[in-house]
Amino acid sequence: MTQERDAEAGLVQSIASGKMSEKSGLVFRSNAAASARGEGDSWNEDPPTNAKLATAVVDLNDDDDDAKEDDNDPITLPESTHTLLFTEPINSTPFIWSFLIAVVSTLCLVLALLDNPWGEFKDAIPANVNRAVKIAQYCSVFIALLMEEEIPTALYLLRRIPKQYFNSKFPELNYNKFVCSMLLRILSGYLFLLNVLLILVQASNVLDIFYDVLALQFLQQLDDIAFSLARMSVLSRRMKDATTCKYFWIEFNKSKLGQGKKLSIFLKGVYFFNLFGLLAGLVVVTVRQKAGHYTCKEITAKMPDRLWEDAVVKWPDGGYEEMVLNYPYFNGVYRQADGVRHDRRPVYVEQNKFDGSSFDTETPDPSLEVKLGAKFMYCESLKAWVFTHEYISKSSDLDDSDCPWLLRSEETEVYDIEDVEGPWQIWAGVISDTTVAITCNECNTKADCNLNGECNDGTCKCNNRDGVSFLGPHCEVRLRDQCRTIVGESYNETYTVIEEDWAGSQGLLQVYNRPRYLYTGGVPGLNASDLVILTYSGNRWFGGYFEGGQIIFTEEWKDFYSFYMRNYHAFFDRAYDIGTVFVSDVTTGDTPVNVDFNWVGPEEGEQFGPFGVLYPWANQTGRGYFRCSDPVKSNTTANAGRHLMNGGGFFEKYPHLLGHKMKKP
């Protein structure tokens, strides 16, 4: 009975104090447990009852000292093929097997690391994620650290087994190989943690996080799996002998050889360093996601070629007005508003059509209006991205939506407007499907600038080369030097691009990424003081005539002129209504060349289209009207098309077009 009680007490102490990691194989044993194992015949009698064991364990667990790790507990070497790298000779089968397993495990972790888009890593991180994913990300940090035992195991063994102590136990083994094996564990551990961090910051789905982390854990555990298979004689007889040799049973008690308090504190602090490192990396990404760092800062929107004839405009003074809304009027650059979020997504605000910067907020003349840009933003109530303008409504009193929209995407939860897929819906009196083209204006390579410019800090800087100037956010618009002056077919009348010192690096007055053209002569009967100007307005060229309009180039009108040109907006400046006498067909061309033009007729009424009656300048569709000034490029003659206009005056055929006095809009 005494022998039985002693054995029972030894087992209880073994259960209470023994701690074995199933992953690392690191085993702590008490002296009593080791004695009990050595005297195997003491267990030949009846084993202790479960009730006695349970009672003993509960009593021992109540002891505060047993709840803490005791450095006095003996330890043995980890049951892993990494251990065979220093317990077996280099030319032995177990060492080769262990080396190959370590190579495969490390190689797979490295390949997983290299599989990340390092060159475009910013683009791989989602713009933002929902709350469930965010919670899973932070929980996975703690899960990963609990799963990762290679680093703490290696550091603990290095702390507990200094060189002198190792040599005293294993004089026939090489301590340097032991250190290399521990360093391999540390390398494997940090490859695992780094992969986990990269997985977490790129994740947008909860299950993907857990699946990927488990896959990484499997790669890291190949050495433990192989060790278990070797003990079952699955790999080879020599491997089984190597995994059951004496080295895995020799115990290391606490030793002060080579130990220092500072070193001990450092090694224990590494675990918390890993924790804070993972959390810091994840927090940085979270903060940047919230600030919109991973979304495009500036986009170009191309609206559908659709008209809404009775758009309701609510002016700030409370008045209402119905206007023709040509959606391409709102083509152009939209920039992310700093610090402004709507339903956890960025808000993109329309910029001016001159150089893509913000509209001016002050006017030099009370008659001029400060323009308010339209917006793209996300509406949680609709679960869609929408295009909206504060002044434009579907109805003067019937639109009770908490998110008024003119265009809306399909239902989606994406945080980046570039990720919106499928058709949009447009309001043009009724709802119908359409498409909206949205392009990020940021660049990574010269190819993003169409090879027509340099990509500097994410922005295309367009070049001027071989007699060609390039315009637009992606240098996509080509302006040949020969086309800086264009010639009309009727009278060889000329129009020339407008250049001003204050107009930026290109020196051109631009609108919707196209140059403005000014009439410079050639039409009989047109006074030199009159102004004829060609302006692109999203999808058409508008020809405006203003009697006496050359006055705007005088010093007296300089501030008015520069403000108007910088802040021009085809919708709010009524491109069609004010002064327009001729208009092109719909075009995306770079210049007014190669597109048909039409006179705007005087007829009005419901039977006519939103642009009224349009009389073609040519009796051949596709003939166009203007050509570039380069005589080599043109096959037309000076008199070609002269039949289009009878008489000696520009407006003799269409006298109703006269009388557009230049006045402040």
Legacy VTK file of the C-alpha trace (Angstrom):
# vtk DataFile Version 3.0
C-alpha trace
ASCII
DATASET POLYDATA
POINTS 665 float
0.000 0.000 0.000
2.860 2.349 0.750
4.362 1.672 -2.660
1.013 2.311 -4.296
0.541 5.590 -2.430
4.041 6.748 -3.359
3.437 5.957 -6.989
0.060 7.677 -6.889
1.596 10.782 -5.363
4.315 10.727 -8.017
1.755 10.546 -10.811
-0.300 13.386 -9.360
2.787 15.556 -9.085
3.700 14.628 -12.635
0.252 15.626 -13.879
0.301 18.885 -11.964
3.803 20.000 -12.881
4.404 18.361 -16.268
3.762 20.625 -19.224
4.186 19.330 -22.759
3.596 21.351 -25.918
2.045 19.167 -28.568
3.568 21.360 -31.206
7.092 22.055 -29.986
7.666 18.804 -28.070
9.291 20.734 -25.232
8.670 18.725 -22.050
8.961 19.762 -18.390
9.279 17.010 -15.828
9.431 17.041 -12.033
11.985 14.932 -10.230
9.249 12.879 -8.668
7.702 12.184 -12.067
11.077 11.172 -13.447
11.598 8.784 -10.517
8.186 7.300 -11.052
9.008 6.718 -14.711
12.326 5.093 -13.834
10.715 2.652 -11.364
8.238 1.166 -13.761
7.554 -1.903 -11.536
5.823 0.299 -8.994
2.901 0.537 -11.426
2.295 -3.161 -11.650
-0.272 -2.966 -8.905
-3.718 -1.457 -9.256
-3.475 2.070 -10.670
-4.833 4.967 -8.631
-8.513 5.617 -9.010
-9.828 8.487 -11.119
-11.500 10.041 -8.091
-8.243 10.126 -6.181
-6.388 11.630 -9.134
-9.051 14.281 -9.710
-9.058 15.248 -6.035
-5.291 15.498 -5.961
-5.143 17.594 -9.113
-7.793 20.012 -7.840
-5.937 20.415 -4.579
-2.667 21.050 -6.352
-4.207 23.531 -8.803
-5.429 25.578 -5.884
-1.820 26.309 -5.055
-0.785 29.673 -6.541
2.801 28.550 -6.972
1.795 25.717 -9.299
-0.025 28.155 -11.582
3.294 29.683 -12.570
6.035 28.263 -14.761
8.820 26.921 -12.568
12.293 27.208 -14.014
13.366 24.468 -11.601
11.369 21.908 -13.598
13.604 19.715 -15.746
13.162 19.909 -19.504
14.007 17.598 -22.381
14.808 18.318 -26.012
11.852 19.063 -28.316
10.392 16.101 -30.173
10.972 17.515 -33.643
13.076 16.712 -36.687
14.813 20.049 -36.045
16.408 18.346 -33.027
17.867 15.639 -35.253
19.870 18.346 -37.027
22.258 18.454 -34.082
21.821 14.993 -32.531
22.602 13.061 -35.716
25.728 13.057 -37.901
25.561 15.162 -41.040
26.030 12.150 -43.335
23.306 10.090 -41.649
19.873 9.287 -43.071
17.983 10.971 -40.177
19.963 14.183 -40.657
19.273 14.222 -44.422
15.568 13.580 -43.845
15.441 16.348 -41.227
17.359 18.746 -43.448
14.995 18.134 -46.389
11.949 18.640 -44.167
13.390 21.905 -42.848
14.138 23.071 -46.404
10.625 22.231 -47.631
8.981 23.966 -44.661
11.142 27.077 -44.952
10.861 27.181 -48.745
7.056 27.033 -48.613
6.954 29.878 -46.094
9.323 31.935 -48.249
7.249 31.240 -51.381
4.120 32.328 -49.530
5.966 35.507 -48.573
7.186 36.180 -52.108
3.710 35.595 -53.512
2.671 38.988 -52.159
2.537 41.881 -54.666
5.544 43.716 -53.249
5.809 46.160 -56.137
2.160 47.184 -55.813
1.463 46.233 -52.218
-0.611 49.355 -51.612
-3.051 48.231 -54.285
-3.362 44.785 -52.654
-4.611 46.183 -49.344
-8.388 46.686 -49.453
-9.672 50.230 -49.175
-11.444 49.201 -45.974
-13.181 46.177 -44.456
-16.351 45.603 -42.502
-16.416 45.254 -38.724
-16.542 41.446 -38.751
-13.326 41.244 -40.751
-11.693 43.879 -38.559
-12.515 41.905 -35.398
-11.251 38.692 -36.997
-7.987 40.425 -37.922
-7.214 41.479 -34.365
-8.317 38.156 -32.897
-6.043 36.378 -35.362
-3.034 38.266 -34.015
-3.476 36.614 -30.624
-4.363 33.272 -32.192
-1.217 33.355 -34.316
0.991 34.105 -31.337
-0.571 31.234 -29.387
-0.050 28.904 -32.349
3.528 30.042 -32.984
5.844 28.194 -30.577
9.041 28.025 -32.587
10.393 31.383 -31.425
9.620 31.022 -27.678
10.804 27.397 -27.735
14.129 28.302 -29.349
14.747 31.266 -27.071
13.786 29.303 -23.985
16.159 26.468 -24.870
18.991 28.894 -25.552
18.350 30.468 -22.158
18.053 27.179 -20.258
20.860 25.312 -22.031
24.064 27.384 -22.267
27.137 25.967 -23.960
28.833 24.667 -20.794
25.725 22.875 -19.652
25.069 21.406 -23.101
28.619 20.075 -23.338
28.371 18.553 -19.873
25.286 16.590 -20.920
26.241 15.829 -24.517
30.025 15.905 -24.819
29.809 14.048 -28.116
27.508 16.667 -29.753
28.347 20.044 -31.306
26.840 23.048 -29.524
27.107 25.210 -32.668
24.770 22.815 -34.477
22.366 23.152 -31.550
22.450 26.950 -31.916
21.914 26.700 -35.686
18.898 24.465 -35.096
17.445 27.056 -32.710
18.114 29.845 -35.218
16.269 27.807 -37.839
13.296 27.669 -35.481
13.445 31.444 -34.988
13.629 32.002 -38.753
10.642 29.723 -39.282
8.730 31.532 -36.567
9.286 34.989 -37.999
8.476 33.821 -41.527
5.202 32.525 -40.112
4.422 35.779 -38.262
5.340 37.966 -41.222
3.130 35.902 -43.508
0.309 36.151 -40.990
0.616 39.938 -40.866
0.551 40.219 -44.661
-2.450 37.914 -44.851
-4.333 39.940 -42.265
-3.780 43.352 -43.863
-4.861 42.047 -47.283
-7.888 40.113 -46.036
-11.435 41.138 -46.860
-13.212 37.961 -45.740
-13.391 36.342 -42.291
-13.102 32.718 -43.414
-10.161 33.530 -45.686
-8.263 34.788 -42.656
-8.694 31.586 -40.658
-8.075 29.274 -43.612
-4.853 31.058 -44.555
-3.539 31.161 -40.995
-4.225 27.438 -40.575
-2.425 26.731 -43.851
0.634 28.605 -42.608
0.540 26.702 -39.335
0.552 23.417 -41.253
3.675 24.484 -43.155
5.393 25.403 -39.926
4.463 22.102 -38.262
5.987 19.822 -40.918
8.899 19.007 -38.586
6.550 17.885 -35.798
4.390 15.849 -38.179
7.453 14.157 -39.669
8.783 13.352 -36.196
5.518 11.633 -35.243
5.528 9.618 -38.459
9.160 8.630 -37.887
8.346 7.244 -34.445
5.691 5.093 -36.094
8.306 3.673 -38.495
6.586 5.327 -41.454
9.737 6.956 -42.844
12.506 4.449 -42.063
13.908 2.249 -39.339
16.853 4.576 -38.850
14.500 7.514 -38.404
12.604 5.621 -35.708
15.822 4.813 -33.903
16.897 8.468 -34.103
13.580 9.704 -32.683
13.634 7.277 -29.773
17.273 7.635 -28.767
18.536 8.682 -25.347
18.819 12.391 -26.237
15.052 12.811 -25.923
15.046 11.410 -22.353
17.998 13.238 -20.835
16.783 16.056 -18.609
18.143 19.547 -18.120
17.689 21.025 -14.675
17.963 24.713 -13.935
21.514 25.931 -14.347
23.085 29.318 -13.799
25.918 28.633 -16.212
26.023 31.449 -18.777
22.844 33.043 -17.407
22.338 36.724 -16.751
19.373 38.664 -15.509
19.454 41.105 -18.411
19.586 38.300 -20.956
16.683 36.549 -19.279
14.562 39.692 -19.362
15.409 40.254 -23.031
14.462 36.743 -24.068
11.161 36.892 -22.248
10.440 40.289 -23.764
10.784 38.963 -27.312
7.360 37.342 -27.090
5.723 40.646 -26.233
7.799 42.386 -28.882
6.241 40.071 -31.463
2.792 40.854 -30.119
3.299 44.593 -30.261
4.917 44.329 -33.702
1.906 42.541 -35.179
-0.551 44.869 -33.488
1.397 47.957 -34.577
1.444 46.829 -38.208
-2.273 46.092 -38.156
-3.115 49.370 -36.403
-1.164 51.376 -38.995
-3.128 49.727 -41.804
-6.418 50.261 -39.961
-5.737 53.959 -39.442
-4.734 54.392 -43.079
-7.836 52.562 -44.256
-9.985 54.855 -42.176
-8.226 57.876 -43.676
-8.742 56.590 -47.242
-5.024 55.979 -47.844
-5.677 52.856 -49.920
-8.326 54.409 -52.132
-7.641 56.469 -55.227
-7.228 60.129 -54.317
-8.381 61.413 -57.685
-10.575 59.910 -60.381
-11.812 60.868 -63.822
-15.490 60.192 -64.486
-16.973 59.826 -67.928
-20.737 60.163 -67.808
-23.210 58.467 -70.155
-24.309 60.395 -73.222
-27.777 61.050 -71.836
-30.001 64.114 -71.499
-32.568 65.070 -68.898
-34.629 67.897 -70.347
-36.456 68.941 -67.179
-33.795 68.793 -64.490
-34.962 70.600 -61.362
-32.368 73.035 -60.052
-32.843 74.404 -56.525
-30.768 77.569 -56.197
-29.378 78.633 -52.819
-31.802 81.577 -52.689
-34.728 79.126 -52.641
-35.762 79.522 -56.256
-36.419 76.662 -58.683
-35.574 76.380 -62.351
-35.874 73.659 -64.959
-32.775 73.198 -67.096
-31.515 70.747 -69.693
-29.003 68.453 -68.010
-26.532 66.922 -70.409
-24.746 64.416 -68.168
-21.367 64.725 -69.988
-21.279 68.319 -68.712
-20.133 66.672 -65.459
-17.290 64.737 -67.051
-13.893 65.414 -65.569
-11.803 65.160 -62.427
-13.207 64.309 -59.005
-10.919 64.519 -55.991
-11.247 62.898 -52.601
-12.313 65.481 -50.030
-9.764 65.658 -47.211
-11.096 64.239 -43.975
-14.635 63.863 -45.338
-16.253 60.441 -45.122
-19.791 59.296 -45.764
-20.839 55.891 -44.468
-17.154 54.987 -43.935
-16.262 55.690 -47.569
-14.473 58.628 -49.204
-16.393 61.424 -50.909
-15.187 62.554 -54.350
-15.856 66.196 -55.214
-15.940 67.587 -58.758
-13.014 69.852 -59.711
-12.873 72.650 -62.243
-12.615 71.902 -65.951
-9.600 74.143 -66.487
-6.761 72.354 -64.683
-8.491 69.847 -62.383
-8.079 71.924 -59.228
-10.818 73.158 -56.897
-13.311 75.772 -58.005
-12.534 79.273 -56.734
-14.457 80.241 -53.614
-14.448 84.011 -54.216
-15.445 85.992 -57.296
-14.045 89.285 -58.592
-17.517 90.373 -59.708
-20.941 89.930 -58.041
-22.456 88.806 -61.332
-20.231 85.711 -61.371
-21.266 82.598 -59.492
-19.106 80.424 -57.282
-19.428 76.896 -58.648
-20.369 74.014 -56.367
-19.050 70.678 -57.560
-21.046 67.465 -57.830
-20.108 64.417 -55.709
-19.630 60.681 -55.841
-20.275 59.063 -52.475
-21.616 55.910 -50.867
-25.074 55.718 -49.311
-25.662 53.003 -46.745
-29.443 53.377 -47.069
-29.211 52.453 -50.767
-26.190 50.163 -50.391
-24.832 51.850 -53.500
-22.415 54.478 -54.746
-24.242 57.523 -56.064
-23.629 60.634 -58.134
-25.379 63.661 -56.698
-25.423 67.447 -56.695
-26.746 69.622 -53.924
-28.617 71.887 -56.354
-30.133 69.270 -58.687
-33.160 67.196 -57.679
-35.481 64.735 -59.340
-38.471 66.824 -58.309
-39.217 70.078 -56.550
-41.245 68.367 -53.822
-41.610 64.605 -54.393
-38.078 63.362 -53.776
-38.128 62.247 -50.130
-34.954 60.156 -50.345
-32.396 60.688 -47.595
-29.758 60.286 -50.296
-30.859 62.121 -53.477
-29.136 60.650 -56.501
-28.853 61.238 -60.213
-26.800 58.101 -60.870
-26.475 55.074 -58.632
-24.561 51.820 -58.854
-25.875 48.338 -58.259
-26.112 47.308 -54.622
-22.611 46.779 -53.304
-20.548 47.021 -50.137
-17.192 47.814 -51.759
-15.177 50.614 -50.183
-13.363 51.647 -53.354
-15.437 53.201 -56.120
-13.084 51.623 -58.680
-14.299 48.197 -57.547
-17.930 48.932 -58.454
-19.114 46.407 -61.018
-22.173 46.094 -63.210
-24.445 48.753 -64.716
-25.482 51.989 -63.070
-28.960 53.459 -63.021
-29.563 56.969 -64.324
-32.387 59.400 -63.657
-33.550 61.240 -66.773
-37.201 61.669 -65.839
-37.414 57.899 -65.460
-34.916 55.312 -64.261
-32.918 53.350 -66.823
-29.667 51.408 -66.946
-26.436 52.949 -68.177
-22.681 52.795 -67.732
-20.273 55.147 -65.983
-16.542 54.958 -66.694
-14.384 55.740 -63.654
-10.593 55.790 -63.893
-8.028 56.458 -61.177
-5.741 59.343 -62.064
-2.796 57.956 -60.109
0.030 56.314 -62.018
2.692 53.727 -61.220
4.588 53.517 -64.516
4.991 55.435 -67.768
2.455 53.085 -69.328
-0.193 54.635 -67.057
0.656 57.917 -68.787
0.169 56.293 -72.205
3.951 56.586 -72.701
3.346 60.284 -73.318
4.669 61.506 -69.993
6.608 60.689 -66.843
5.057 59.236 -63.696
6.288 61.395 -60.802
4.960 60.701 -57.303
1.847 59.062 -58.703
1.004 61.905 -61.104
1.565 62.022 -64.855
3.711 64.906 -66.073
2.937 65.166 -69.776
5.677 65.705 -72.327
5.871 67.877 -75.420
7.764 66.042 -78.139
7.954 65.713 -81.907
5.619 68.636 -82.387
2.911 67.152 -80.166
1.599 68.378 -76.795
-0.172 65.931 -74.515
-3.026 66.900 -72.206
-5.230 65.188 -69.640
-4.622 63.278 -66.368
-3.125 60.357 -68.307
-1.649 62.432 -71.171
-4.310 60.871 -73.370
-5.202 63.956 -75.443
-2.869 64.745 -78.389
-2.528 68.272 -79.707
-0.272 68.465 -82.764
1.405 71.775 -83.452
-0.337 71.851 -86.853
-3.680 71.666 -85.054
-3.008 74.638 -82.785
-4.583 76.541 -85.677
-7.514 74.984 -87.515
-9.017 76.080 -90.811
-12.684 76.060 -91.829
-13.818 74.614 -95.154
-16.032 77.500 -96.265
-13.784 80.559 -96.144
-10.509 79.171 -94.885
-11.398 80.997 -91.703
-8.959 80.292 -88.871
-9.304 79.444 -85.208
-6.259 79.383 -82.924
-5.745 77.980 -79.432
-5.800 80.581 -76.663
-2.557 80.899 -74.726
-2.127 82.865 -71.508
0.802 83.266 -69.122
-1.386 82.295 -66.145
-2.725 79.161 -67.860
-0.181 76.719 -66.387
2.872 74.926 -67.722
1.324 74.266 -71.144
0.207 77.895 -71.429
-3.088 76.765 -72.967
-6.584 77.710 -71.933
-8.067 74.256 -71.477
-11.537 73.000 -70.731
-12.463 69.332 -70.259
-8.826 68.538 -71.208
-9.243 70.186 -74.608
-7.856 73.548 -75.819
-10.174 76.495 -76.396
-10.074 77.908 -79.916
-10.514 81.604 -80.724
-11.664 82.838 -84.143
-8.870 84.937 -85.682
-10.251 85.906 -89.101
-11.322 84.915 -92.580
-15.130 85.305 -92.574
-16.486 88.282 -94.555
-18.771 90.586 -92.644
-17.634 89.588 -89.155
-16.481 92.574 -87.154
-13.029 92.479 -85.584
-14.555 93.368 -82.221
-16.830 90.325 -82.237
-15.860 87.158 -80.450
-16.314 83.614 -81.762
-14.939 80.889 -79.529
-14.922 77.077 -79.756
-15.313 75.294 -76.415
-15.485 71.592 -75.629
-18.131 70.762 -73.047
-17.859 67.095 -72.223
-19.020 65.453 -75.447
-19.575 68.242 -77.997
-17.809 71.330 -79.318
-19.883 74.491 -78.890
-19.330 77.541 -81.070
-20.296 80.729 -79.237
-20.728 84.127 -80.900
-20.651 87.340 -78.854
-20.971 90.685 -80.602
-18.280 93.009 -79.272
-16.915 90.173 -77.179
-13.251 91.011 -77.798
-13.587 93.405 -74.882
-12.881 90.585 -72.467
-9.210 90.676 -73.475
-8.784 94.227 -72.206
-7.146 95.035 -68.883
-10.489 96.196 -67.467
-11.980 92.726 -67.908
-8.860 90.740 -66.994
-10.051 89.483 -63.587
-13.503 88.679 -64.922
-12.031 86.856 -67.916
-9.526 84.748 -65.947
-12.098 83.768 -63.294
-14.649 82.789 -65.929
-12.154 80.681 -67.869
-10.812 78.916 -64.764
-14.253 78.148 -63.354
-16.227 77.424 -66.497
-18.817 74.671 -66.125
-20.915 73.695 -69.128
-24.067 73.115 -67.063
-24.057 76.128 -64.751
-22.678 78.452 -67.431
-25.417 77.241 -69.797
-23.118 76.216 -72.599
-25.975 75.694 -75.023
-28.145 78.643 -74.065
-25.704 81.536 -73.980
-24.272 82.593 -77.323
-24.149 79.161 -78.985
-24.678 79.358 -82.743
-23.172 76.089 -83.940
-22.472 72.745 -82.290
-20.667 69.555 -83.245
-21.968 66.025 -83.246
-21.134 63.940 -80.190
-17.390 63.327 -80.152
-14.507 62.342 -77.922
-11.952 63.699 -80.400
-8.955 65.694 -79.247
-9.694 68.702 -81.478
-12.629 70.020 -83.589
-11.104 68.263 -86.604
-12.807 65.154 -88.055
-16.242 65.890 -86.631
-19.407 67.193 -88.292
-20.858 70.561 -87.222
-24.396 71.912 -87.285
-26.046 75.315 -87.224
-28.490 75.790 -84.371
-31.884 76.651 -85.865
-34.328 79.228 -84.491
-37.205 76.786 -84.147
-38.567 76.130 -80.686
-41.275 73.823 -79.405
-41.983 70.399 -77.992
-41.563 68.665 -81.328
-37.869 69.571 -81.456
-35.017 67.946 -79.646
-33.307 69.401 -76.583
-30.764 71.177 -78.811
-33.461 72.466 -81.153
-33.214 72.025 -84.932
-29.666 71.290 -86.073
-28.777 72.090 -89.701
-25.692 70.217 -90.939
-22.911 72.342 -92.361
-22.104 69.664 -94.935
-24.354 67.510 -97.067
-22.083 64.517 -96.498
-22.059 62.760 -93.172
-18.547 62.314 -91.840
-17.050 65.052 -94.005
-16.251 67.220 -91.011
-15.601 70.942 -91.361
-12.273 71.929 -89.829
-8.806 70.777 -90.798
-5.429 71.380 -89.212
-3.356 74.182 -90.693
-0.728 71.781 -92.048
-1.284 71.892 -95.852
0.324 68.476 -96.321
-2.294 66.802 -94.156
-5.271 68.295 -96.010
-6.806 67.246 -99.335
-9.414 69.997 -99.358
-9.209 73.076 -101.558
-9.647 76.675 -100.594
-13.070 76.776 -102.244
-14.344 73.381 -101.088
-17.702 73.578 -99.410
-18.162 77.231 -100.315
-21.693 76.339 -101.354
-22.655 75.789 -97.751
-22.879 79.498 -97.115
-24.387 81.764 -99.736
-23.711 85.458 -99.643
-20.871 87.487 -98.309
-21.653 87.534 -94.603
-21.115 84.978 -91.853
-24.703 85.247 -90.600
-26.453 86.221 -93.823
-28.121 82.839 -94.127
-29.058 82.715 -90.422
-29.830 86.283 -89.342
-31.450 85.069 -86.111
-27.987 84.299 -84.783
-27.050 87.979 -84.619
-27.440 90.067 -81.518
-25.517 88.029 -78.975
-23.954 90.996 -77.247
-21.076 90.205 -74.928
-22.343 90.541 -71.422
-21.458 89.127 -68.068
-23.241 85.787 -67.726
LINES 1 666
665 0 1 2 3 4 5 6 7 8 9 10 11 12 13 14 15 16 17 18 19 20 21 22 23 24 25 26 27 28 29 30 31 32 33 34 35 36 37 38 39 40 41 42 43 44 45 46 47 48 49 50 51 52 53 54 55 56 57 58 59 60 61 62 63 64 65 66 67 68 69 70 71 72 73 74 75 76 77 78 79 80 81 82 83 84 85 86 87 88 89 90 91 92 93 94 95 96 97 98 99 100 101 102 103 104 105 106 107 108 109 110 111 112 113 114 115 116 117 118 119 120 121 122 123 124 125 126 127 128 129 130 131 132 133 134 135 136 137 138 139 140 141 142 143 144 145 146 147 148 149 150 151 152 153 154 155 156 157 158 159 160 161 162 163 164 165 166 167 168 169 170 171 172 173 174 175 176 177 178 179 180 181 182 183 184 185 186 187 188 189 190 191 192 193 194 195 196 197 198 199 200 201 202 203 204 205 206 207 208 209 210 211 212 213 214 215 216 217 218 219 220 221 222 223 224 225 226 227 228 229 230 231 232 233 234 235 236 237 238 239 240 241 242 243 244 245 246 247 248 249 250 251 252 253 254 255 256 257 258 259 260 261 262 263 264 265 266 267 268 269 270 271 272 273 274 275 276 277 278 279 280 281 282 283 284 285 286 287 288 289 290 291 292 293 294 295 296 297 298 299 300 301 302 303 304 305 306 307 308 309 310 311 312 313 314 315 316 317 318 319 320 321 322 323 324 325 326 327 328 329 330 331 332 333 334 335 336 337 338 339 340 341 342 343 344 345 346 347 348 349 350 351 352 353 354 355 356 357 358 359 360 361 362 363 364 365 366 367 368 369 370 371 372 373 374 375 376 377 378 379 380 381 382 383 384 385 386 387 388 389 390 391 392 393 394 395 396 397 398 399 400 401 402 403 404 405 406 407 408 409 410 411 412 413 414 415 416 417 418 419 420 421 422 423 424 425 426 427 428 429 430 431 432 433 434 435 436 437 438 439 440 441 442 443 444 445 446 447 448 449 450 451 452 453 454 455 456 457 458 459 460 461 462 463 464 465 466 467 468 469 470 471 472 473 474 475 476 477 478 479 480 481 482 483 484 485 486 487 488 489 490 491 492 493 494 495 496 497 498 499 500 501 502 503 504 505 506 507 508 509 510 511 512 513 514 515 516 517 518 519 520 521 522 523 524 525 526 527 528 529 530 531 532 533 534 535 536 537 538 539 540 541 542 543 544 545 546 547 548 549 550 551 552 553 554 555 556 557 558 559 560 561 562 563 564 565 566 567 568 569 570 571 572 573 574 575 576 577 578 579 580 581 582 583 584 585 586 587 588 589 590 591 592 593 594 595 596 597 598 599 600 601 602 603 604 605 606 607 608 609 610 611 612 613 614 615 616 617 618 619 620 621 622 623 624 625 626 627 628 629 630 631 632 633 634 635 636 637 638 639 640 641 642 643 644 645 646 647 648 649 650 651 652 653 654 655 656 657 658 659 660 661 662 663 664
